[in-house]
Amino acid sequence: MALKAHEVAELNELLMSCTNTINSMGIFLNQVQCQELKGILQKQLAAHIQDYNMKVDWIEKGSSTQKLAVPSMPTPSSGGTHKLPQAVTPNPGMTSFDDRAIATSYLLTLKRAGREYAWATFETDNPQLRALFEDAFTVASHHAFEVGEYMAKKGYYPSEEATTTYVNKVAQTYEPIRELAGVH
């Protein structure tokens, strides 16, 4: 099945995004101080390279024989080890990244990439290419979860559980309906 013009355009945008991510990760790996964060980056870089190469195959050959390696969802942390939120101030004169800036930049890159893959999936007619984009979305989601957990643990990404009062208010807004037969 030949690629359509809009699929090639999606691949081009995603390849530029991959190039940016891989280049940024190279800089991050040279500047990161925290060994835990370095391990996350090293582990995840391999998936970005595989994803990039598969998209190059699609542009050059109109297909790829590889299947993207999708990691399993990381186990959530217990929630009890998170530090209090650490204040941050933007620095327009920054000449290198600290670990927080690396983690923040990478997390935002993963979130953006996930949205791009989701959008590209809906715009793609080729079933195999669509499956690649779906898998790449899942990779971005799982990677972002792992980085977000790291950031929360370090106090770089504040979050808290919703109060029971708030959950109950939202829950009272919606009532279930009977499901229709044949729903799949």
Secondary structure as GFF3:
##gff-version 3
##sequence-region A 1 184
A	DSSP	alpha_helix	5	31	.	.	.	ID=ss1
A	DSSP	alpha_helix	35	61	.	.	.	ID=ss2
A	DSSP	alpha_helix	99	123	.	.	.	ID=ss3
A	DSSP	alpha_helix	127	154	.	.	.	ID=ss4
A	DSSP	alpha_helix	164	171	.	.	.	ID=ss5
###
